[in-house]
Amino acid sequence: MPEIAIAERAGVGADGHPRPTEDHVVVLDNAVLVLDGATSSDPSQPPGGWYAERLARRLADDLRAAPAADLTGVLTRAIAAVTAENRLQPQQSPSSTVAAVRWLDDRVDALVLADSPVIGFGGFGVDVVSDDRLARLRRRGMLQTGADVRRRRNAHDGFWVAEADPGAAAHSVRRSWRRADIDAVLLASDGVSIGVDQYALFGWPEVLATARADGPDAVLAAVRTAEKQDPDGERWPRPKRHDDQALVLVDFTSGGIQGLP
């Protein structure tokens, strides 16, 4: 079994006030899930964390029942179940990213939907499994309003995310590595990956080294320190001063499991 270490920190809401994290981390016997519920601009909708928690629970139940099942199929069925149970409507419901890593005897599988990346390390080097469709739209200025986001959510000219459309799962980014080739895997919500992708504080190899040497929370602390030095988002424009953070290290080079929540 790999060694697993987890770090989480809550961010702030769109109003700048503290509130519970909308990230959810689940550790199973042969899998790890990280879901990041999207902060909703519509107060009539349940919060993204509400949806992420329910989807995470359903995914966990389904993977416990079928540990080797196809990840896209598992995600499709989980979205459909949560949608039906809560009578959710496409384009009018909360949403969540999904990052999943599952290990079997011969391979390690990864799935990413929206902007919570998975990074594999091994004999092949560094393999970043990321879904950059949302980031591309933001860079092009195409997500200026809540209406823009709703119109392009789960649309072929937009981005794909877990919401009330089970078909979104088919647009996830997938990767499989030979188990013998894998040394470690990181799963991160965008409150952590922003430190690599936007702030350029470090690269993914440095994130792995820090997480191994000092624990994943040291990475979260470095991102928060940078944000405190740019409190108004002048250097790094962003919708919130601090986003929720979740980082999981799955280390295949040592035995045992530690750091479980």
Salt bridges, closest charged atoms under 4 A:
GLU22 OE1 - ARG19 NH2 3.82
GLU53 OE1 - ARG54 NH1 3.52
GLU53 OE2 - ARG57 NH2 2.59
ASP61 OD1 - ARG64 NH1 3.32
ASP62 OD1 - ARG58 NE 3.39
ASP70 OD1 - ARG174 NH1 3.43
GLU85 OE2 - ARG58 NH1 3.13
ASP106 OD1 - ARG107 NH1 3.82
ASP109 OD2 - ARG102 NH2 2.96
ASP109 OD1 - ARG107 NE 2.90
ASP115 OD2 - ARG138 NH1 3.51
ASP127 OD2 - ARG175 NE 2.82
ASP131 OD2 - ARG133 NH2 2.78
ASP132 OD1 - ARG136 NH1 2.56
ASP157 OD2 - ARG152 NH1 3.25
GLU163 OE2 - ARG153 NH1 3.21
ASP181 OD1 - ARG178 NH2 3.02
ASP217 OD2 - ARG9 NH2 2.94
GLU227 OE1 - ARG224 NE 3.77
GLU227 OE1 - HIS242 ND1 2.74
ASP230 OD2 - ARG238 NH1 2.98
ASP232 OD1 - ARG241 NH2 3.93
ASP243 OD1 - LYS240 NZ 3.30
ASP244 OD1 - ARG19 NH1 2.67
ASP251 OD2 - ARG212 NE 2.87
